């Protein structure tokens, strides 16, 4: 493909704004045709900020003859918009979790698998943080031996920085597990490189006026012998210090990542390495990845199947809590 890829971003909320900014920064390879936003005031603000056209509907932006659709809408709108893009012959980058239900996510994989000429990816954007790229390289090359365990912990504010629709199950399909925690689940799956066999999950609803969780705790066993834990909270209480921590235990060393920027790893010889990485740029790296995949006919770093695997694990965490039982994936 020699011409610039014509990109449309559907939704201009928290994630949508990041996508608009990212694609506007790689103008040598793409033309950012526009974005959608139903709120007139918000649409005008984004138009002025990025000097890009704003549209008030999915149909009008698709009609502008885009090649790649970036879908950053509330969860209950992800599937329908993505299918409309497929019908229009567009490549796809869709926000996690790809739909309001696991069934929608699986169906989206089936739909896009029907056309090998279309590139489709799910936005697990934190894979593109340089610090996690480095961790994956350490693990893939077994610099510290094989992985034994991966643990994820986060605590983020649950205030107005979280879109209101997240707290409405009819729009989100779930609370912070599907909004924030699914990124941690993807990272666990990426690092462990195995299939979950046993899952035990708890969710908490500390803000009782809402019908979805703002806390989650889960333990996971994998078929390759590794195990993982996920602890996450996004309370409405004041969060004086945001926590984001990844711990990886290997047979010959350990790795810790704090706040997506600070990496410390140690080997069995007692050597300790400390590195610091930028906290920005991952949306742009992701944008470049899917654009290069389209131009070169290659697979993107993250597939829609990766999205389904993460959603399946999240769904089993919910099932474990609702049914008060450990989920045995081999017998379900």
GIFEN-V314535 format. One record per residue. N is the residue number from 1. RES is the residue in one letter. BURIAL is b if it has 16 or more other C-alpha atoms within 10 Angstrom, else e. Layout:
[[N;RES;BURIAL] [N;RES;BURIAL]]
This chain:
[[1;X;e] [2;X;e] [3;X;e] [4;X;e] [5;X;b] [6;X;b] [7;X;b] [8;X;b] [9;X;b] [10;X;b] [11;X;b] [12;X;b] [13;X;b] [14;X;e] [15;X;e] [16;X;b] [17;X;b] [18;X;b] [19;X;b] [20;X;b] [21;X;b] [22;X;b] [23;X;b] [24;X;b] [25;X;e] [26;X;b] [27;X;e] [28;X;e] [29;X;b] [30;X;b] [31;X;b] [32;X;b] [33;X;b] [34;X;b] [35;X;b] [36;X;b] [37;X;b] [38;X;e] [39;X;e] [40;X;e] [41;X;e] [42;X;e] [43;X;b] [44;X;b] [45;X;e] [46;X;b] [47;X;b] [48;X;e] [49;X;e] [50;X;e] [51;X;e] [52;X;b] [53;X;b] [54;X;b] [55;X;b] [56;X;b] [57;X;e] [58;X;b] [59;X;e] [60;X;e] [61;X;b] [62;X;b] [63;X;e] [64;X;e] [65;X;e] [66;X;b] [67;X;b] [68;X;b] [69;X;b] [70;X;b] [71;X;b] [72;X;b] [73;X;b] [74;X;b] [75;X;b] [76;X;b] [77;X;b] [78;X;b] [79;X;b] [80;X;e] [81;X;b] [82;X;b] [83;X;b] [84;X;e] [85;X;b] [86;X;b] [87;X;e] [88;X;e] [89;X;b] [90;X;b] [91;X;b] [92;X;b] [93;X;b] [94;X;b] [95;X;b] [96;X;b] [97;X;b] [98;X;b] [99;X;b] [100;X;b] [101;X;b] [102;X;b] [103;X;e] [104;X;b] [105;X;b] [106;X;b] [107;X;b] [108;X;b] [109;X;b] [110;X;e] [111;X;e] [112;X;b] [113;X;e] [114;X;e] [115;X;e] [116;X;e] [117;X;e] [118;X;b] [119;X;b] [120;X;b] [121;X;b] [122;X;b] [123;X;b] [124;X;b] [125;X;b] [126;X;b] [127;X;b] [128;X;b] [129;X;b] [130;X;b] [131;X;b] [132;X;b] [133;X;e] [134;X;e] [135;X;b] [136;X;b] [137;X;e] [138;X;e] [139;X;b] [140;X;e] [141;X;e] [142;X;e] [143;X;e] [144;X;b] [145;X;b] [146;X;b] [147;X;b] [148;X;b] [149;X;b] [150;X;b] [151;X;b] [152;X;b] [153;X;b] [154;X;b] [155;X;b] [156;X;b] [157;X;b] [158;X;b] [159;X;e] [160;X;e] [161;X;e] [162;X;b] [163;X;e] [164;X;e] [165;X;e] [166;X;b] [167;X;b] [168;X;e] [169;X;b] [170;X;e] [171;X;b] [172;X;b] [173;X;b] [174;X;b] [175;X;b] [176;X;b] [177;X;b] [178;X;b] [179;X;b] [180;X;b] [181;X;b] [182;X;b] [183;X;b] [184;X;b] [185;X;b] [186;X;b] [187;X;b] [188;X;b] [189;X;b] [190;X;e] [191;X;b] [192;X;b] [193;X;e] [194;X;b] [195;X;b] [196;X;b] [197;X;b] [198;X;b] [199;X;b] [200;X;b] [201;X;b] [202;X;b] [203;X;b] [204;X;b] [205;X;e] [206;X;b] [207;X;b] [208;X;e] [209;X;e] [210;X;e] [211;X;e] [212;X;b] [213;X;b] [214;X;b] [215;X;b] [216;X;b] [217;X;b] [218;X;b] [219;X;b] [220;X;b] [221;X;b] [222;X;b] [223;X;e] [224;X;e] [225;X;e] [226;X;b] [227;X;b] [228;X;b] [229;X;b] [230;X;b] [231;X;b] [232;X;b] [233;X;b] [234;X;b] [235;X;b] [236;X;e] [237;X;e] [238;X;e] [239;X;e] [240;X;e] [241;X;e] [242;X;e] [243;X;b] [244;X;b] [245;X;b] [246;X;b] [247;X;b] [248;X;b] [249;X;b] [250;X;b] [251;X;e] [252;X;b] [253;X;b] [254;X;b] [255;X;b] [256;X;b] [257;X;b] [258;X;b] [259;X;e] [260;X;b] [261;X;b] [262;X;b] [263;X;b] [264;X;b] [265;X;b] [266;X;b] [267;X;b] [268;X;e] [269;X;e] [270;X;e] [271;X;e] [272;X;e] [273;X;e] [274;X;e] [275;X;e] [276;X;e] [277;X;e] [278;X;e] [279;X;e] [280;X;e] [281;X;e] [282;X;b] [283;X;b] [284;X;b] [285;X;b] [286;X;b] [287;X;b] [288;X;b] [289;X;b] [290;X;b] [291;X;b] [292;X;e] [293;X;b] [294;X;b] [295;X;b] [296;X;e] [297;X;e] [298;X;e] [299;X;e] [300;X;b] [301;X;e] [302;X;b] [303;X;b] [304;X;b] [305;X;b] [306;X;b] [307;X;b] [308;X;b] [309;X;b] [310;X;b] [311;X;b] [312;X;b] [313;X;b] [314;X;b] [315;X;b] [316;X;b] [317;X;b] [318;X;b] [319;X;b] [320;X;b] [321;X;b] [322;X;e] [323;X;e] [324;X;e] [325;X;e] [326;X;b] [327;X;b] [328;X;e] [329;X;e] [330;X;e] [331;X;e] [332;X;e]]
